[in-house]
């Protein structure tokens, strides 16, 4: 019964829409007589079946107003039917266009006695069909109901907008048809086509840059794109009556308006000042360049007079593609070079306006005290201490006691391990942070997440990728007895016989002289190289000349003994990236390929990979897997580059 009601409702809506379209044609016929003498351009073939001389056309203003009224009525029908925006826009655009097309086919077939094939072909060229369809689509986009966000919708729309931008640039570089220009000059000033051509090119360039912001769901990119698309449709008409381009642009505009709920992410408030400063700089650069070029021309060719006002006027005309008087004309390089400077300015301003949020948030004292208390109570993971580093920001959702620590590098918000706090609060906290980061156009990656919460992350739509293993020594069961640990035992005994001793000191109790000596050792170890890696290291191990072989092994064994004597159950040795790939002696072909690729990366970036695994294995540790948790597979390349930058192996901007 419910299905029958839906069918009847759909049929009723379709019939009502059909009657409204027919009413639009009837209203146009009724208004033709009273408005026949109105000035301005006329729309040809606006009245089907009107075959008397000039009986098939009405003034453009009347044509537009009639179909705006019909579009509003169709929009009200869509609202009543509770249709989704994009669906409503598509149905009304196609439906109204199809009805008007079929009516024109019937008119041409019956009145002009054309064959069915010829009538079908001729009706497709009747331009009066398309504006009503586009107006109806806009009404559907405006009055339709929103739907939940789609994953790929913004990317597809961004591609469409980018295509419109490319079309605009190519169209501006292509001469208009002379017959269309002649018709345009009958109704518009001669200055319009060159100005519109320059505007189409500029709008196309900005639309190409807008596409990236749209793919990131930026609301400000959507606002700019809709405004420029609407203007571009008009500019295409004013530059040479490019009806085909104008209709395509209008359809993309309708689609973008229909999907406006997809673009709800705010931009960085600070980017406005950056964009404005770039606009001022490049606008000034254009005019300074133009004035200097014209001044040099005057010096080389004194017969060309020079004044500041005239130089500014010529530069302005060249920028907007207007005709430069022959007496003032320079070589072709002048307007071309001005265009390059202007393009650079447009790119600089647009990239600043659409850029991701810069990472400027640093924790205050109260947040740090609160985070320290949570770590003290709930910080059982080895990475918990890293959340209190001075280069981390803290995220509290305002509801729970738990928090996470993060740092933004290259537009990626890196979370240090798992969030800290009661386990039952993790889903809510993580979901709130995903919204927080998404609103700022940051990708999210958890580095070093444990396997305890993988099900929670996957429930939030995240993915997990094996990253490596943490080597953990259980202090109570650790022993130097047995053949398997013989080499480590020999190293320890050799250092003992040499008279080496070790002392454990808390960081806050290290004497000043010793601290300065340690810094000297660090400088000697690093030399002129920058510190790389270590963003999640709990120790600093310097390799200086002098200590015998086995010194590191002896030092670690002494640390384990101290931990056991002081009641510490576990000692986290270090993190070995991709340890399983190097541990599996009978790896599959794909694993062996990955292993070889990692070794290539290791040699290029001087990473610690297989050698770190081999060293850790000397102590027979317990291996605890760690994961990179991320949102989409397409994010992995960016996350990889940003992670290497965070460790000091690459240099990229700190903020997106």
C-alpha positions, 0 to 999 in steps of 0.5 A: 500500500505504501509503495502504491502511494509513493507511485501515485504521489510521483505521478501527481508531481510529474503531471503537475510539473508538466502542467506548469511547463505548459502554463509557461508556454501559455503565459508567454503566448498571452504576453506576446501581444502586449509586449511586442513593441518593447525594446531590446533583444527578442528570443527567437522560437520562444513560442512553439507553433508560432509560424507567422512572421515574428510571431514566434518571438518575445522580448528577452526580459519577458521570456526570462521573467515568465520562466523564473515564475515557472521555476519558482512554482516548480521549486515549491513543488519540489519542496512539497515532494521533499526531493533531495537537492541534487535529484531535484535539480537533475530531474527539473533540468532534464524534465523541463528541457525534455518537455520543451524539446518534444514540444518543439519537435512536434511543432516543427513536424506539424507546422513546418512539415519536416521529417521526424529525423529533421525535426528531432535534429532541428529542435536540438538547435532551438536555444529557447529550450535551454534557459528554462531548463537551467532556471528550473534546475536552479530552483530544484537546487535551491528548494530541494532537501539536503542529504547527508554528506557523500564521500566522493561528491565534493571530489567530483564537483571539484573536477567539474569546476576545474573543467569549467576553469580550463574551458574558460581559459581555452575559450578566452584564448580562442577567437569568437565567431564573427557573426556572433560578434556582429550580433552582439555589437548591435545590442552592447557597447564595443568595450564589452567583448574584450573586457568579458574575455579578460574576465573569463580568463581570470575567472577560469584561472581562479576556478581551477584553483578553487577546485582544490578547496572544493575537494576539501569541502571548503565553504569559502571555495564554494562561495567563490566558485558559485559566484565566479560560475554565475559570472562566467556564464554571463561573461561567456555571452558577453565575449562572443555569444558563446551559448554552449559554454554558458549553458555548460557553466550554468549546469555546473552552477546548478549542480554546485548549488544543489550540493551546497551542504557538502561544503561546510568547512570554514577557512582559516580566519588568518588567511584573509590578511595573508590573501589581502597582503598578497593582493596589494603586493601583486597589484602594486607590482603590476603597476610598478612594472608597467610604469617602469617599462613605459619610462624605459621606453620613453628614455630609449624613444624620446618621441613617446611622451611619458607621464605617470597618469598615462602610464597607469592608464596604459597599464590598466588597459593592457591588464584588461585586454583593451585596445591600446592606441597606436601612438602608445603601443609597445611590443607584444611582450608588454601586455604578455608580460603583464599577464604573467605578473597578473597570473602569478598574483591571482595564484598567490592570492587564491592559494593563500585564501584556500590554504588549510589552517595554520597550526598556531594553537599552543597549550596554556598552563591550565591545559598542561596541568590537566594533561599531566594529571590525566597522564599520571592516572591513565598513562600506561602506554610507553608513548604516554610521556610524549604527550607532554612534550613542549611541541604538542598541543592538547585536545580536550572535547569539553565533555570527557576527562581524556585527551590526545596530543597532536602536532600538525606538519604539512597539513597532517595532524599527527596524534602521539599514540592512543588517546589517554583516559578512560577507554570508554571515552575514546570513541567520543573523543576521537570522533570530536577530534576528527570533526575538529581536524576536518573543519581545519582541512587537516588529515589525521594520522595516529602514529604508534597506535596499539592494537588495543583500540583498533576496533574503535578506530575502525568503527569511526571509519579509520584504517590501520596499517602495520608500522613496526614493533616496540621492543619491550624487555620484561625486567623480572624474567630477563636473564643473561643465562643461556646460549641464545644470549651468549654474545650479549653476556660476553659484551657485558662481562668484558665491560665489567672487567674493564672497570666500567660502572653505571649510575642512574640519575633523575633528569632533574637531579643532574648537576650543571657541570654534568649536563654541560658535559652531556651537551658537549657530547651531543654536539660532538656526536652530531657535528654539523648535522641536524638532529633527526628522528627521536621525536618518540625516543625516551633516550639519547644515545651518543656514539663517541670514540673511546668506549669498547665494543659492547658498550651499548649492550652493557648499558642497556643490561644495567638499565634493566637491572636498575628497573628490576631493583626499583620495581619497574616491570617493563623497559621499553627498549625502542621502536623498530619500524617494520620489524616483522618484515625483517624477522620473517625468514620465509616471507612471501614474494610481496614481503621480500619486495617490500623489504628490498624497497625499505632497504633502498629508502634506508640507504637514501635517508640513512634510517635505522631499520633492519640493523635496529631490529638485529640489535634489539633481538640481542635482548630477546624482547617482547615485540608489541605491534604499533600501527599508523591509523589514518582516514583514507588510502589516498592520504598515505603519501602525504602522511609519509612525507609529513612524518619524515619531515616531522623526524627531520629527514625532509623539509616542508612547511609546518602548516599545510 
